[in-house]
Amino acid sequence: MTFPTLSLTLSPRPDGIAVRYVLQAPSIPAGRTLCRLPIVIAGIPGVSVRAADLHVTDDLGELPLREEDEPPTPSWAYRRWCATRDSVGDVTVSYLAPVRAVDAATRNGPLFDLRAEAGGVQGAGITFLALPDTTRDYAITLRWEGLDGGLGVSSLGEGAVQVIGTVDTLLYAFYMAGPVNTYPAEEPRSFSMYWLSEPSFDLVAVAARIERIYQVMCDFFREPAPGHRVFIRKHPYPGNGGTALPRSFMFGWSDAETPTVDSLASLLAHETAHNWPRLDGDHGDTAWYTEGTAEYYSIMLSHRAGLVDDTEFLELVNERARGYYTNPLQTLSNAEAFELFWKDQRAQRVPYGRGMFYLVDVDAKIRAASGGRRSLDDLVLTVLERQRAGEKIGVPEWLDLVTDELGETARRDFAAMGAGEWIVPASEAFGPRFVREEIRDHVTELGFAIPSLETRVVTGLVAGSAAELAGVREGDRILDGPAGSEIARGSLERVSLTLQREDRTFEVAYDPSGAEVRSYRWVAVDGRATG
């Protein structure tokens, strides 16, 4: 089969990436969309490009464009550019995608934005590539120019790449160019890591851990074509985290919060799992599965493979349990949580905990119903194999699979999960060596609006809260403090802030314990976990 060509050339510069691509005879009618680009996506701004910045030509010369902003959704807002006449022959589009300026006050979020770092540039195509709005397949060629001895690499490969795919192949890929460091140094590389700033952690140890879990996951998910790329970004602001795209992910770190090998191994195992389980459909409807399976399999497969012992396994499980049962937004419905997803980091954590403990519960019930002959694994692998065969598998198909195993109660359990009802898996849901205990815990209460940690100005101060009693006041400037993700995860036992009020700088610290709630944890049956 012959496909039309899309030839993309990227030329990195200190202030951005010069983008140029040629579409083979796209025959765009007057008034139809040539290309589009997010103004903002998942709370992250796209590059600042307007119609005057785009240089578009075809066989007749300049092709003028009309600019339109699409109606925004809770997840994104797009800008599109439409042809003002019929295109003739090949169409060439060129523009400069400028880097985003970031500093200590920048809010942490998905690692999509195009940035300058340590003499290079890096980011995801979704925020800087203005490409056609189409699902057709192209014969894609990606080339790099102007590297001056450096390296250009993407999720698709190092240097020049040729691939058959839709524009999403380019959009949902990471890019890094300049004085890029690589691990391992030798080729060929089926598992690779890339970075611009020298990490403050033991990168070789992290690489060894994540390469091992990647191999375990490839075996479990029956990966037909292994190959994985990890991109590392340094943040100028507090907060770590990662973002997964097909066959790759990027994680960030900062001097303010230097990660440990163990914490990175847990994060990267989660992001690695994103290569496989997913459901087709809108993010708000399927995030419980995407994030829940990543949480579940990052822990379970690591434990099954002996990469973590029983003690470490229980620490990971109970960290997730605490984050789930103490998150006050877990009682929101999926739709309600999605509305707040990019506004409140506690809402972002909802599908992680809800999804994981729903899947733990489903697994325990399937094992019990089948006498141990079947498990959640059978359903997840069935979904994956059917998708590989070209089938669309969404929530309805998932419900059919679970109902086949458990009967109509499966549909009631799913509806309860989606409505925000608490999920309490069976005591031995994690196997006969572990049992569940009910405990009393506390909601993590910052005492003011969590987004204040990103805006660096205290807003929404709660009267009578521990924060107010410690001396925090509305309007105080936050010079140093925890990341919002730490509050959202419920992982902080003490909040320490450096504040500025007028010409005075001072420190406060307090216990962020809020309302008491019922929670659960799992312990070893004999009181001892294998170490």
C-alpha positions in Angstrom: 0.0 0.0 0.0 1.2 3.5 -0.9 0.8 6.3 1.7 1.1 10.0 1.2 4.3 11.4 2.6 4.8 13.7 5.6 8.4 14.9 5.8 9.3 16.7 9.1 12.5 18.5 9.7 13.4 19.9 13.2 16.2 22.4 13.7 16.8 23.2 17.4 17.8 26.7 18.4 18.5 28.3 21.8 15.1 29.9 21.7 13.1 27.0 20.3 12.8 24.6 17.4 12.4 25.6 13.8 9.7 23.3 12.4 9.3 22.6 8.8 7.2 19.9 7.1 6.0 19.0 3.7 2.6 17.3 3.0 2.3 15.4 -0.2 -0.6 16.8 -2.2 -3.1 17.0 0.7 -5.8 18.7 -1.5 -7.2 20.9 1.3 -10.4 22.7 0.2 -10.9 26.3 1.0 -12.3 26.7 4.5 -11.0 23.3 5.8 -8.4 22.9 8.5 -4.7 22.7 7.5 -3.3 22.3 11.0 -4.1 22.8 14.7 -2.2 23.1 18.0 -3.2 23.2 21.6 -3.4 26.6 23.3 -3.4 24.6 26.5 -3.6 20.8 27.1 -3.8 19.1 30.5 -3.0 22.4 32.1 0.2 22.8 30.1 0.5 25.6 27.5 1.3 24.9 23.9 3.9 27.0 22.1 2.8 30.6 21.3 2.1 30.5 17.5 -0.3 32.7 15.6 -1.3 32.8 11.9 1.3 35.5 11.2 4.0 33.1 12.5 3.1 30.3 10.1 4.7 30.4 6.6 2.6 28.1 4.3 3.2 27.6 0.6 2.0 25.3 -2.2 2.5 25.1 -6.0 0.7 28.5 -6.4 2.9 30.2 -3.8 1.8 31.6 -0.4 -1.3 29.9 1.0 -3.1 32.4 3.4 -4.7 31.0 6.5 -7.6 31.9 8.7 -7.2 31.4 12.4 -9.9 30.0 14.7 -10.1 29.0 18.4 -12.1 25.9 19.1 -14.5 25.7 22.0 -12.5 24.6 25.1 -13.1 21.4 27.0 -12.0 20.6 30.6 -8.8 19.0 29.2 -7.7 21.3 26.4 -8.3 24.3 24.2 -7.1 24.2 20.5 -6.4 26.8 17.9 -6.8 25.8 14.2 -5.7 27.3 10.9 -7.8 27.0 7.8 -6.9 27.4 4.2 -8.5 30.4 2.5 -8.3 28.8 -0.9 -8.0 25.2 -2.3 -4.4 23.9 -1.9 -2.6 22.9 -5.1 0.2 20.3 -5.0 2.5 19.7 -2.0 2.0 22.0 1.0 5.0 23.2 3.0 4.5 24.6 6.6 7.3 26.3 8.5 7.4 28.2 11.8 9.5 28.7 15.0 8.2 26.9 18.0 9.5 29.0 20.9 10.5 27.4 24.3 8.4 28.1 27.3 10.0 30.2 30.1 9.9 28.3 33.4 11.1 29.3 36.9 10.7 28.4 40.5 7.1 29.5 40.5 6.0 27.3 37.5 3.3 24.8 38.4 4.3 21.2 38.1 2.2 19.1 35.7 2.4 16.7 32.7 5.8 17.0 31.0 4.6 18.1 27.7 5.9 21.7 27.3 8.8 22.6 25.0 11.7 23.9 27.2 15.3 24.9 26.9 17.7 23.1 29.3 21.5 22.9 29.6 22.2 24.0 26.0 19.5 21.8 24.5 15.7 21.6 24.1 13.1 19.0 25.0 9.4 18.5 25.1 6.5 16.5 23.6 5.2 17.0 20.1 1.7 17.6 21.2 2.6 21.1 22.5 4.8 22.3 19.6 3.9 20.5 16.4 1.0 22.2 14.4 -0.1 19.3 12.3 -3.1 18.3 10.2 -6.4 17.3 11.9 -6.7 13.9 10.3 -6.5 10.2 11.1 -5.1 9.1 7.8 -1.8 7.2 7.7 1.3 8.8 6.3 4.8 7.6 5.3 6.5 9.8 7.9 10.1 10.9 7.7 11.7 12.8 10.7 15.0 14.5 10.2 17.2 16.8 12.4 19.3 19.7 11.2 21.6 22.2 12.9 22.7 19.9 15.7 26.3 21.0 15.7 27.6 17.7 16.9 24.8 17.1 19.3 22.1 14.4 19.1 18.5 14.6 18.1 16.3 11.8 19.6 12.6 11.2 19.9 10.4 8.4 21.2 10.6 7.0 17.6 14.4 6.7 17.6 17.8 8.4 17.5 18.5 10.7 14.5 16.5 10.3 11.3 13.5 8.0 11.5 11.0 6.6 8.9 7.7 5.2 10.0 4.2 4.6 8.8 1.6 6.2 11.1 -0.9 9.0 11.7 0.1 12.5 12.9 -0.5 11.2 16.4 2.7 9.2 16.0 4.6 12.5 15.9 2.3 14.4 18.4 2.5 11.8 21.1 6.2 11.5 21.2 9.0 13.1 23.2 11.8 15.0 21.6 15.3 16.0 22.9 18.1 17.7 21.0 21.5 19.2 21.8 24.3 17.9 24.0 22.3 14.9 24.9 23.8 12.2 27.2 22.8 8.6 26.7 22.6 5.3 28.6 23.9 2.9 27.7 26.6 4.5 25.7 26.9 1.6 23.2 24.5 0.8 20.4 22.2 -0.9 19.7 19.9 0.2 22.5 16.5 -1.6 23.1 16.3 0.3 26.4 17.7 3.8 26.5 17.8 6.9 28.8 18.6 10.4 27.7 19.3 13.6 29.6 20.7 17.1 29.3 21.4 18.2 32.9 23.6 15.9 35.0 21.4 14.2 37.5 22.0 14.4 41.3 21.0 10.8 41.8 22.6 7.5 40.8 21.4 7.2 37.2 23.1 3.9 36.5 21.4 2.3 39.5 18.0 3.7 38.4 18.5 2.6 34.9 19.4 -1.0 36.0 16.2 -1.1 38.1 13.9 0.2 35.5 15.4 -1.9 32.7 14.7 -5.0 34.8 11.1 -4.1 35.4 10.7 -3.2 31.7 11.9 -6.7 30.8 9.5 -8.2 33.3 6.6 -6.2 31.9 7.5 -7.1 28.3 7.3 -10.7 29.2 4.0 -10.4 31.1 2.3 -8.2 28.6 3.7 -10.3 25.7 5.3 -7.3 24.0 6.0 -8.3 20.4 8.6 -5.5 19.7 10.6 -4.5 22.8 12.0 -1.0 22.7 11.8 1.8 25.3 13.2 5.3 25.7 13.3 7.3 29.0 13.8 11.0 28.9 15.0 12.9 32.0 14.2 16.6 32.6 15.4 18.9 35.4 12.8 21.2 36.9 13.6 24.7 38.3 10.7 24.3 40.7 9.9 21.7 43.4 8.2 18.5 42.4 9.1 15.3 40.6 6.8 13.2 38.5 6.6 11.5 35.1 4.5 11.4 31.9 4.2 8.4 29.6 3.7 8.4 25.9 3.9 5.4 23.5 7.1 3.3 24.0 8.6 6.1 26.1 8.2 8.3 29.1 9.8 11.4 30.6 10.4 12.1 34.3 11.4 15.3 36.0 13.5 16.0 39.1 14.7 19.1 40.9 17.4 20.2 43.3 14.7 21.1 45.8 13.5 17.5 45.9 16.3 15.1 44.9 14.8 11.7 44.4 16.1 8.4 45.8 16.7 5.3 43.7 13.8 3.6 45.4 11.3 6.5 44.8 12.4 6.8 41.2 12.1 3.0 40.7 8.5 3.1 41.9 7.6 6.1 39.8 9.3 4.7 36.7 7.7 1.3 37.1 4.3 3.1 37.1 5.2 5.0 33.9 6.6 2.0 32.2 3.3 0.1 32.8 1.6 2.8 30.8 3.0 1.2 27.6 0.3 -1.5 27.8 -3.0 -1.5 29.6 -5.5 1.1 28.4 -9.2 1.4 27.4 -10.4 3.2 24.3 -12.6 6.2 25.1 -12.5 9.7 26.7 -9.9 10.3 29.4 -12.5 11.1 32.0 -14.2 7.7 31.4 -11.1 5.5 31.3 -8.5 7.2 33.6 -9.4 4.7 36.4 -8.2 1.9 34.2 -5.1 3.7 32.7 -3.9 4.8 36.1 -5.3 1.9 38.1 -3.6 -0.8 36.0 -0.3 1.2 36.1 -0.4 1.4 39.9 -1.5 -2.3 40.2 1.0 -3.8 37.8 4.0 -1.6 38.8 3.6 -3.1 42.3 2.4 -6.6 41.6 4.8 -7.5 38.8 7.8 -6.0 40.8 6.8 -8.3 43.7 6.2 -11.4 41.6 9.6 -11.0 40.0 11.4 -10.6 43.3 12.4 -7.0 42.6 10.8 -5.9 45.9 10.5 -8.1 48.9 7.4 -8.5 51.2 8.4 -5.5 53.3 8.8 -3.2 50.4 5.7 -4.6 48.8 3.6 -3.8 51.8 5.1 -0.3 52.0 4.0 0.3 48.4 0.5 -1.1 48.9 -0.1 0.8 52.1 1.3 4.1 50.7 -1.4 3.7 48.0 -4.0 2.7 50.5 -3.4 5.7 52.7 -3.5 8.0 49.7 -6.8 6.5 48.6 -8.7 6.3 51.9 -7.6 9.8 53.2 -8.3 11.7 49.9 -11.5 13.7 50.6 -12.2 13.9 46.8 -12.4 10.2 46.4 -16.2 10.4 47.2 -16.7 12.4 44.0 -18.0 10.6 40.9 -15.7 10.0 38.0 -17.3 12.9 36.1 -17.1 15.3 39.1 -13.4 14.4 39.7 -12.6 14.9 36.0 -14.1 18.4 36.1 -11.5 19.3 38.8 -8.7 17.2 37.3 -6.5 20.1 36.2 -7.5 22.4 39.0 -6.9 20.4 42.2 -4.1 17.9 42.5 -6.2 15.8 44.9 -8.6 15.2 42.0 -5.7 14.1 39.8 -5.0 11.3 42.4 -8.6 10.0 42.3 -8.3 7.6 39.4 -5.0 6.2 40.8 -6.4 5.0 44.1 -9.9 4.3 42.9 -8.7 2.4 39.9 -6.1 0.4 41.8 -8.4 -0.8 44.6 -11.2 -1.5 42.2 -8.9 -3.8 40.3 -7.6 -5.4 43.5 -11.2 -6.1 44.4 -12.0 -7.5 41.0 -8.9 -9.7 41.1 -9.8 -11.1 44.5 -13.4 -11.8 43.4 -12.4 -13.5 40.2 -9.9 -15.7 42.0 -12.6 -16.7 44.6 -15.2 -17.3 41.9 -12.9 -19.5 39.8 -11.2 -21.4 42.6 -8.0 -19.7 41.7 -8.0 -20.7 38.1 -8.5 -17.2 36.7 -7.6 -13.7 37.8 -7.6 -10.0 36.7 -4.5 -10.9 34.5 -6.7 -12.9 32.2 -9.0 -9.9 31.5 -6.3 -7.3 31.1 -4.3 -9.5 28.7 -7.5 -10.3 26.7 -8.2 -6.6 26.4 -4.6 -6.0 25.2 -4.7 -8.9 22.6 -8.0 -7.7 21.2 -6.7 -4.2 20.8 -3.5 -5.5 19.1 -5.9 -7.3 16.6 -7.4 -3.9 15.8 -10.5 -4.0 18.0 -11.7 -1.0 20.0 -12.2 -2.0 23.6 -13.8 0.5 25.9 -15.8 0.5 29.2 -18.8 -1.4 27.7 -16.5 -4.2 26.5 -14.6 -4.3 29.9 -17.9 -4.6 31.7 -18.9 -7.5 29.5 -15.7 -9.3 30.3 -16.0 -8.8 34.1 -19.7 -9.7 34.0 -18.8 -13.0 32.3 -16.6 -13.8 35.3 -18.7 -12.5 38.2 -22.3 -12.0 36.9 -24.4 -8.9 37.1 -22.8 -7.9 40.5 -19.8 -6.8 38.4 -21.9 -4.0 36.8 -23.2 -2.8 40.2 -19.7 -2.8 41.6 -18.4 -0.8 38.6 -21.3 1.7 39.0 -20.5 2.1 42.7 -16.8 2.7 41.9 -17.7 5.4 39.3 -20.1 7.1 41.8 -17.3 7.4 44.4 -18.3 4.7 46.8 -15.4 3.4 48.9 -13.9 0.1 47.8 -12.6 -2.2 50.6 -11.1 -5.4 49.0 -11.2 -8.7 50.9 -8.7 -9.1 53.7 -6.5 -11.6 51.7 -6.9 -9.7 48.4 -3.1 -9.5 48.1 -2.6 -13.2 48.8 -2.7 -15.5 51.8 0.5 -14.1 53.4 -1.2 -10.7 54.0 -4.3 -9.6 55.9 -6.2 -6.3 56.1 -6.4 -4.2 59.2 -8.8 -1.3 59.8 -7.2 1.8 61.3 -8.0 5.4 62.0 -6.1 8.0 60.0 -6.4 11.7 59.1 -7.0 13.6 56.0 -4.0 15.7 55.0 -5.1 19.3 55.4 -2.8 21.9 54.1 -4.9 24.7 55.5 -5.1 26.8 52.4 -5.6 26.2 48.6 -3.2 23.6 47.2 -2.6 25.7 44.0 -1.0 28.3 46.3 2.1 26.0 46.3 2.4 26.6 42.6 1.3 30.3 42.4 3.6 31.0 45.5 0.9 33.2 47.1 -1.3 31.9 50.0 -5.0 32.0 49.0 -8.1 30.3 50.5 -6.7 30.2 54.1 -9.0 28.1 56.3 -9.9 29.9 59.5 -8.9 28.0 62.5 -6.6 25.6 60.5 -3.2 24.4 61.7 -1.7 26.6 59.0 -3.4 29.8 60.4 -2.6 28.8 64.0 1.1 28.4 62.9 1.1 32.0 61.6 0.2 31.6 57.9 -1.9 34.5 56.6 -3.8 35.2 53.4 -1.5 36.8 50.8 1.8 35.6 52.2 4.4 34.9 49.6 5.7 31.3 49.7 9.4 31.2 49.1 9.8 27.5 49.9 7.5 24.7 50.7 6.3 21.2 49.7 5.1 20.2 46.2 1.3 20.0 45.7 1.7 16.4 44.7 3.0 15.5 48.3 -0.2 17.0 49.8 -2.4 15.2 47.2 -0.7 11.9 47.9 -1.2 12.3 51.7 2.5 11.6 52.3 3.5 14.5 54.4 3.6 14.3 58.2 4.9 17.8 58.6 4.5 21.0 56.5 7.4 23.4 56.5 7.1 26.8 54.8 9.3 29.7 54.3 7.1 32.8 53.9 7.5 36.5 53.1 5.2 39.1 54.4 6.0 42.7 53.4 9.8 43.0 54.2 9.9 40.1 56.7 10.9 36.5 55.9 10.1 33.8 58.4 9.5 30.0 58.7 6.5 28.1 60.0 5.9 24.4 60.5 2.8 22.5 61.5 1.1 19.1 61.5 -1.2 18.9 58.4 -3.7 16.4 60.1 -7.3 17.1 59.2 -10.4 15.2 59.9 -10.2 11.6 61.3 -11.3 9.0 58.8 -11.5 5.2 58.6 -8.6 3.7 56.6 -7.1 0.3 56.0 -3.6 -1.2 55.7 -2.3 -4.7 54.9 0.2 -6.5 57.2 2.0 -9.9 57.1 -0.1 -12.7 58.6 2.6 -13.6 61.1 3.6 -10.0 61.8 6.8 -10.4 59.8 7.4 -9.6 56.2 10.3 -11.2 54.3 13.2 -8.8 53.8 
